């Protein structure tokens, strides 16, 4: 189950969504489906998942000017899951700090 959840998304945008709508974001494995994501979140955080939306992001092409010329590459592709919990439940990402 730990291979499915890579890390929680703690960004300014996700914090706003979390406060207004009660939804949480996670970066998950590219081959994970919604059922596996739901089981992993319920097991790791002890909450009830009501809804899951998944999004796949392709890596962006990046260019850098160096002494040897222009070097091109790509950032990594990833999959994001937006999770809605049952009413009254929360996840505290900062409890381990």
Backbone as numpy.savetxt, mean C-alpha at the origin, in Angstrom:
# Nx Ny Nz CAx CAy CAz Cx Cy Cz
1.95 -15.09 4.93 1.13 -13.89 4.93 1.99 -12.62 4.93
3.18 -12.71 5.50 4.01 -11.51 5.57 4.57 -11.12 4.21
4.57 -12.05 3.24 5.05 -11.72 1.90 4.01 -10.93 1.12
2.76 -10.96 1.56 1.69 -10.27 0.84 1.72 -8.77 1.15
1.80 -8.41 2.43 1.85 -7.00 2.83 3.30 -6.56 2.85
3.67 -5.63 2.00 5.05 -5.15 1.95 5.25 -4.03 2.95
4.38 -3.01 2.92 4.47 -1.91 3.89 3.18 -1.11 3.84
2.85 -0.42 4.94 1.70 0.48 4.89 2.07 1.77 4.16
1.09 2.38 3.53 1.29 3.66 2.86 0.99 4.77 3.86
2.01 5.48 4.27 1.84 6.60 5.19 2.32 7.84 4.44
1.40 8.44 3.71 1.69 9.66 2.96 0.68 10.72 3.39
0.91 11.93 2.94 0.00 13.02 3.28 -1.39 12.77 2.70
-1.45 12.29 1.49 -2.73 12.02 0.84 -3.46 10.87 1.53
-2.77 9.79 1.85 -3.41 8.64 2.51 -3.85 9.00 3.92
-3.12 9.88 4.61 -3.52 10.30 5.94 -4.83 11.08 5.87
-4.99 11.92 4.85 -6.24 12.64 4.66 -7.41 11.71 4.38
-7.19 10.72 3.54 -8.24 9.73 3.24 -8.58 8.93 4.49
-7.56 8.60 5.26 -7.76 7.83 6.49 -8.62 8.61 7.48
-8.36 9.89 7.64 -9.12 10.70 8.59 -10.56 10.95 8.12
-10.76 11.18 6.81 -12.09 11.51 6.31 -12.95 10.28 6.05
-12.36 9.23 5.48 -13.15 8.09 5.03 -12.89 6.82 5.82
-11.88 6.80 6.66 -11.56 5.60 7.43 -10.94 4.50 6.59
-10.22 4.86 5.52 -9.58 3.88 4.65 -8.07 3.92 4.86
-7.42 2.77 4.71 -5.99 2.65 4.92 -5.34 2.10 3.65
-4.10 2.51 3.39 -3.40 2.08 2.19 -2.22 1.18 2.52
-1.99 0.20 1.67 -0.87 -0.73 1.81 -0.24 -0.98 0.46
1.07 -1.14 0.42 1.75 -1.65 -0.76 1.80 -3.16 -0.59
1.31 -3.88 -1.59 1.18 -5.33 -1.49 1.95 -5.99 -2.64
2.10 -7.30 -2.56 2.79 -8.06 -3.61 2.01 -7.96 -4.91
2.72 -7.96 -6.03 2.09 -7.81 -7.34 1.13 -8.95 -7.66
1.39 -10.14 -7.15 0.55 -11.29 -7.49 -0.52 -11.57 -6.43
-0.67 -10.72 -5.42 -1.66 -10.94 -4.36 -3.05 -10.56 -4.85
-4.05 -11.38 -4.48 -5.43 -11.03 -4.82 -6.14 -10.48 -3.59
-7.39 -10.04 -3.76 -8.10 -9.36 -2.69 -8.37 -10.28 -1.49
-8.61 -11.54 -1.74 -8.87 -12.49 -0.64 -7.62 -12.66 0.21
-6.46 -12.82 -0.42 -5.20 -12.96 0.32 -4.86 -11.69 1.09
-5.11 -10.52 0.49 -4.84 -9.25 1.16 -5.73 -9.12 2.39
-7.01 -9.46 2.26 -7.95 -9.36 3.38 -7.51 -10.26 4.53
-7.15 -11.50 4.24 -6.71 -12.42 5.29 -5.45 -11.93 5.98
-4.51 -11.39 5.21 -3.25 -10.91 5.78 -3.47 -9.71 6.70
-4.32 -8.78 6.30 -4.58 -7.60 7.13 -5.34 -7.98 8.40
-6.32 -8.85 8.26 -7.08 -9.28 9.44 -6.20 -10.04 10.42
-5.26 -10.83 9.91 -4.37 -11.59 10.78 -3.34 -10.68 11.45
-2.72 -9.78 10.70 -1.64 -8.94 11.24 -2.14 -7.84 12.16
-3.30 -7.26 11.87 -3.76 -6.09 12.61 -4.98 -6.36 13.49
-5.61 -7.52 13.39 -6.74 -7.87 14.23 -7.96 -6.99 14.00
-8.26 -6.67 12.75 -9.40 -5.84 12.40 -10.29 -6.59 11.40
-11.48 -6.06 11.16 -12.40 -6.64 10.18 -12.40 -5.78 8.93
-12.06 -6.37 7.79 -12.00 -5.65 6.52 -13.34 -5.75 5.83
-13.89 -4.59 5.43 -15.18 -4.56 4.76 -15.04 -4.45 3.24
-14.04 -3.72 2.75 -13.92 -3.46 1.31 -12.45 -3.30 0.96
-12.07 -3.77 -0.23 -10.70 -3.62 -0.72 -10.74 -3.16 -2.17
-9.97 -2.11 -2.47 -9.74 -1.67 -3.85 -8.25 -1.82 -4.12
-7.90 -2.37 -5.29 -6.50 -2.54 -5.64 -6.17 -1.75 -6.90
-4.93 -1.25 -6.95 -4.45 -0.48 -8.09 -3.04 -0.95 -8.41
-2.74 -1.08 -9.70 -1.40 -1.44 -10.13 -0.74 -0.23 -10.77
0.48 0.07 -10.32 1.24 1.20 -10.86 2.45 0.69 -11.61
2.61 1.14 -12.86 3.82 0.83 -13.62 4.93 1.76 -13.17
6.16 1.27 -13.22 7.29 2.11 -12.87 7.49 3.21 -13.90
7.90 4.36 -13.44 8.12 5.50 -14.33 9.52 5.43 -14.93
9.64 5.92 -16.15 10.95 6.02 -16.80 11.67 7.23 -16.26
12.92 7.04 -15.87 13.72 8.13 -15.31 14.96 8.33 -16.18
15.38 9.58 -16.33 16.59 9.92 -17.06 17.50 10.74 -16.17
18.81 10.53 -16.32 19.78 11.28 -15.52 20.96 11.63 -16.40
21.39 12.88 -16.33 22.56 13.32 -17.08 23.81 13.05 -16.25
24.75 12.32 -16.83 26.00 12.02 -16.16 27.16 12.41 -17.07
28.37 12.22 -16.56 29.56 12.52 -17.35 29.64 11.61 -18.58
29.11 10.40 -18.46 29.15 9.44 -19.56 28.00 9.63 -20.54
27.10 10.55 -20.26 25.96 10.78 -21.15 24.65 10.59 -20.39
23.58 10.45 -21.14 22.27 10.29 -20.54 22.06 8.81 -20.17
21.72 8.58 -18.90 21.46 7.23 -18.41 19.97 7.12 -18.15
19.34 6.07 -18.70 17.91 5.88 -18.49 17.67 4.64 -17.65
16.56 4.65 -16.94 16.18 3.51 -16.10 14.71 3.61 -15.76
14.24 2.71 -14.93 12.84 2.71 -14.52 12.76 2.54 -13.01
11.76 3.19 -12.39 11.48 2.93 -10.99 10.64 1.65 -10.92
10.55 1.07 -9.76 9.89 -0.22 -9.61 8.37 -0.11 -9.75
7.75 -1.14 -10.32 6.30 -1.24 -10.36 5.82 -1.76 -9.02
4.59 -1.38 -8.64 4.05 -1.87 -7.39 2.53 -1.92 -7.45
1.94 -2.59 -6.46 0.50 -2.72 -6.36 0.07 -2.13 -5.03
-1.00 -1.34 -5.06 -1.49 -0.66 -3.87 -2.88 -1.17 -3.55
-3.16 -1.37 -2.25 -4.48 -1.78 -1.81 -5.03 -0.71 -0.87
-6.25 -0.25 -1.14 -6.96 0.69 -0.27 -8.02 -0.13 0.46
-7.96 -0.12 1.80 -8.78 -1.01 2.62 -9.72 -0.19 3.49
-10.99 -0.57 3.49 -11.98 0.06 4.38 -12.30 -0.93 5.49
-12.24 -0.45 6.73 -12.48 -1.30 7.89 -13.91 -1.17 8.36
-14.31 -2.07 9.25 -15.63 -2.01 9.85 -15.74 -0.75 10.71
-16.94 -0.30 10.96 -17.17 0.94 11.70 -16.55 0.85 13.10
-15.83 1.89 13.49 -15.24 1.96 14.82 -13.87 1.32 14.96
-13.36 0.66 13.93 -12.05 0.02 14.00 -10.99 0.91 13.37
-9.79 0.87 13.94 -8.67 1.65 13.42 -7.41 0.80 13.45
-6.42 1.23 12.68 -5.09 0.63 12.68 -4.11 1.70 13.11
-3.27 1.39 14.09 -2.26 2.34 14.56 -0.90 1.92 13.99
-0.43 2.65 12.98 0.85 2.32 12.35 2.03 2.76 13.23
1.81 3.65 14.17 2.90 4.23 14.95 3.07 3.58 16.32
2.42 2.47 16.59 2.49 1.84 17.91 3.88 1.24 18.19
4.62 0.85 17.15 5.93 0.23 17.33 7.07 1.21 17.46
6.79 2.49 17.27 7.84 3.50 17.30 8.14 3.90 18.72
